[in-house]
Amino acid sequence: MGNTGLVYDPRYLDHDMGAGHPESPNRLRAIIQQLERSGTAARLVRIEPREAEDEWITQIHEPSYLAMLKSHAPVSGRVSLDSDTSMSSGSLTAAYLAAGGALAAVDAIMSKAVEHVFCAVRPPGHHAEAGHAMGFCLFNHVAIAARYVQKRYGLNRVLIVDWDVHHGNGTQHSFEEDPSVLFFSTHQFPHYPGSGRAMERGRGAGEWFTINVPMEAGQGDEEYRAVFQQSLVPAADAFKPEFVLISAGFDAHKEDPLASMGLTEEGYADLTGIVAGIARRHASGRILSSLEGGYHLTALATSVDRHIQSLLAV
């Protein structure tokens, strides 16, 4: 069994988009409480995040976007960035620590301190575009980590698996012309943000290195397992990734209030096992999993616990 790390910092709780917003600090509180209650937390190697350096953030995001966030960061209250995304006084630090948590996780994996890491971070990241915030997201930490893996450690082929119920538009756009990153996404369709059709397969040299599998409302464990086995596994085995990242949203759970899918905790454990098999065959077991969505607190917490338990069992 490989060692599994956990990235967490209480400053992630300082990002606050207001009472009633589904992306609340209570999401991480529920996860950490569940991991401690189940005993999973005691089995994890704690990894301290750092604030990501601008040189790595700007591998994905435009410098002008970074400058805008810094100039708009409020001392008190909140500043709106899009219709459902805002910043409080603690948001920018939390976002830097979320991106930096992913970088610290990469360092821990590449130094062989651990084989895999779950990043319990917020704000989430996969909707953030190069030049603007979107869908609760400020920095796309999974995309930033993918570039970091390549440029800091010289690995050539990176697989990103996005099983959030919403399509990872920001991640897709970051790599859609790049054949060195294979992006695989399952997501409810039609649903926010409206992208992620099967015909979106990348562009130019990156054509066929984007794989979108739109899912119909109500599909659950059996359908997801079939898609992963029939679509992801052969594509990944042909690609032979050297590092695997998961945009781990848990909002395709049957109890989630922001979607209409049917996954269960055991379904997430099964998907984890499939991805771990890919990582074992091609990437020396290396997996970085980073929290995206998931808005039913109990379902989120128990799904994350099963996800991590599945990693621990690898």
Long-range contacts (C-beta under 8 A, 24 or more apart in sequence): 1-312, 1-313, 1-314, 2-114, 2-115, 2-116, 2-285, 2-311, 2-314, 3-45, 3-113, 3-114, 3-115, 3-116, 4-43, 4-44, 4-45, 4-114, 4-115, 4-116, 4-117, 4-118, 4-308, 4-311, 4-312, 5-44, 5-45, 5-46, 5-47, 5-105, 5-108, 5-109, 5-113, 5-114, 5-116, 5-117, 5-118, 6-35, 6-41, 6-44, 6-45, 6-46, 6-47, 6-117, 6-118, 6-120, 6-308, 7-47, 7-48, 7-49, 7-101, 7-102, 7-104, 7-105, 7-117, 7-118, 7-119, 7-120, 7-121, 8-32, 8-46, 8-101, 8-120, 8-121, 9-48, 9-49, 9-97, 9-101, 11-90, 11-93, 11-94, 11-97, 12-94, 12-97, 12-98, 12-120, 12-121, 12-122, 13-90, 13-94, 14-88, 14-89, 14-90, 14-91, 14-93, 14-94, 15-87, 15-88, 15-90, 15-91, 15-94, 15-95, 15-122, 15-123, 16-78, 16-88, 16-90, 16-91, 17-78, 17-85, 17-86, 17-88, 17-91, 17-136, 18-78, 18-86, 21-84, 22-257, 22-258, 22-295, 23-122, 23-123, 23-124, 23-136, 23-293, 23-295, 25-122, 26-297, 27-122, 27-294, 27-295, 27-297, 27-300, 28-120, 28-122, 30-297, 30-298, 30-300, 30-301, 31-120, 31-291, 31-300, 31-301, 31-304, 31-305, 32-120, 33-301, 34-301, 34-302, 34-304, 34-305, 35-301, 35-304, 35-305, 35-308, 38-305, 40-305, 40-308, 40-309, 40-312, 43-312, 44-118, 44-308, 45-108, 45-113, 45-114, 47-101, 47-104, 47-105, 47-108, 47-114, 47-117, 48-104, 49-97, 49-98, 49-100, 49-101, 49-104, 49-121, 50-97, 50-100, 50-101, 50-103, 50-104, 51-93, 51-96, 51-97, 51-100, 52-96, 52-97, 52-99, 52-100, 52-102, 52-103, 52-139, 52-141, 52-144, 53-100, 56-99, 56-103, 56-144, 56-147, 56-148, 57-96, 57-99, 57-139, 57-144, 59-144, 59-147, 59-148, 59-151, 60-130, 60-139, 60-140, 60-143, 60-144, 60-147, 60-174, 61-128, 61-130, 61-131, 61-139, 61-140, 62-130, 62-131, 64-131, 65-130, 65-131, 65-132, 69-95, 69-133, 69-138, 81-132, 81-133, 81-138, 82-132, 82-133, 82-134, 82-135, 84-135, 84-136, 85-123, 85-133, 85-134, 85-135, 85-136, 85-137, 85-138, 87-138, 91-123, 91-138, 92-138, 94-122, 94-123, 95-123, 95-138, 95-139, 96-139, 97-121, 98-122, 98-123, 98-125, 98-138, 98-139, 98-141, 99-125, 99-139, 99-141, 99-144, 99-145, 101-141, 101-290, 102-141, 102-142, 102-144, 102-145, 102-148, 102-288, 102-290, 103-144, 103-145, 103-148, 105-145, 105-288, 105-290, 106-145, 106-148, 106-149, 106-152, 106-153, 106-243, 106-288, 109-243, 109-286, 109-287, 109-288, 110-149, 110-153, 110-286, 115-284, 115-285, 115-286, 115-287, 115-314, 116-276, 116-279, 116-285, 116-286, 116-287, 116-288, 116-289, 116-311, 116-314, 117-287, 117-288, 117-289, 118-248, 118-289, 118-290, 118-291, 118-304, 118-307, 118-308, 118-311, 119-288, 119-289, 119-290, 119-291, 120-291, 120-304, 121-290, 121-291, 122-291, 124-249, 124-291, 124-292, 124-293, 125-170, 125-247, 125-290, 125-292, 126-162, 126-164, 126-166, 126-168, 126-169, 126-170, 126-171, 126-247, 126-249, 126-292, 127-166, 127-168, 127-169, 127-170, 127-193, 128-170, 129-169, 129-170, 129-173, 130-170, 130-173, 130-174, 134-169, 134-170, 134-193, 135-166, 135-169, 135-192, 135-193, 136-293, 137-170, 140-170, 140-171, 140-174, 141-290, 142-168, 142-171, 142-245, 142-246, 142-247, 142-288, 142-290, 143-170, 143-171, 143-174, 143-175, 145-245, 145-288, 145-290, 146-174, 146-175, 146-181, 146-243, 146-245, 149-243, 150-180, 155-242, 155-243, 156-180, 156-242, 157-181, 157-182, 157-239, 157-240, 157-241, 157-242, 157-243, 158-182, 158-241, 158-242, 158-243, 158-244, 158-245, 159-184, 159-236, 159-239, 159-241, 159-243, 159-244, 159-245, 159-278, 159-283, 160-184, 160-244, 160-245, 160-246, 160-247, 161-185, 161-232, 161-244, 161-245, 161-246, 161-247, 161-275, 162-186, 162-187, 162-246, 162-247, 162-249, 162-292, 163-224, 163-246, 163-247, 163-248, 163-249, 163-252, 163-268, 163-271, 164-247, 164-248, 164-249, 164-251, 164-252, 164-292, 164-293, 165-191, 165-249, 165-251, 165-252, 165-256, 165-258, 165-259, 165-261, 165-293, 166-191, 166-192, 166-193, 166-249, 166-251, 166-259, 166-293, 167-191, 167-193, 167-194, 167-195, 167-196, 167-212, 168-196, 168-247, 168-292, 169-193, 169-195, 169-196, 171-247, 172-196, 172-200, 172-210, 172-212, 175-202, 175-206, 175-209, 175-210, 176-200, 176-202, 176-203, 176-206, 176-210, 177-202, 177-203, 177-204, 177-205, 177-206, 178-205, 178-206, 178-209, 179-205, 179-206, 179-209, 181-206, 181-209, 182-209, 182-211, 182-235, 182-236, 182-239, 182-241, 183-209, 183-210, 183-211, 184-211, 184-213, 184-231, 184-232, 184-235, 184-236, 185-211, 185-212, 185-213, 186-213, 186-215, 186-224, 186-227, 186-228, 186-252, 187-212, 187-213, 187-214, 187-215, 188-214, 188-215, 188-216, 188-217, 188-252, 188-259, 188-260, 188-261, 189-214, 189-215, 189-216, 191-259, 209-239, 211-235, 215-252, 215-261, 217-259, 217-260, 217-261, 218-260, 218-261, 218-262, 219-261, 219-262, 220-254, 220-261, 220-262, 220-263, 220-264, 220-267, 221-262, 221-263, 221-264, 221-266, 221-267, 221-270, 224-252, 224-263, 224-267, 224-270, 224-271, 225-267, 225-270, 225-271, 225-274, 228-271, 228-274, 228-275, 229-274, 232-274, 232-275, 232-278, 233-274, 233-277, 233-278, 236-278, 236-282, 237-278, 237-281, 237-282, 240-282, 241-278, 241-279, 241-282, 241-283, 242-282, 242-283, 242-284, 242-286, 243-283, 243-286, 243-288, 244-275, 244-278, 244-279, 244-283, 244-286, 244-287, 244-288, 245-287, 245-288, 245-289, 245-290, 246-275, 246-287, 246-288, 246-289, 246-290, 247-290, 247-292, 248-289, 248-290, 248-291, 248-292, 248-304, 248-307, 249-291, 249-292, 249-293, 249-294, 250-291, 250-293, 250-294, 250-299, 250-300, 250-303, 250-304, 250-307, 251-292, 251-293, 251-294, 251-295, 253-294, 253-296, 253-299, 253-300, 253-303, 254-299, 255-296, 255-298, 255-299, 256-293, 256-294, 256-295, 256-296, 256-299, 256-300, 257-295, 257-296, 258-293, 258-295, 263-303, 265-299, 265-302, 265-303, 265-305, 265-306, 266-306, 268-303, 268-306, 268-307, 268-310, 269-306, 269-307, 269-309, 269-310, 270-310, 272-306, 272-307, 272-310, 272-311, 273-310, 273-313, 273-314, 276-310, 276-311, 276-314, 280-314, 285-314, 287-311
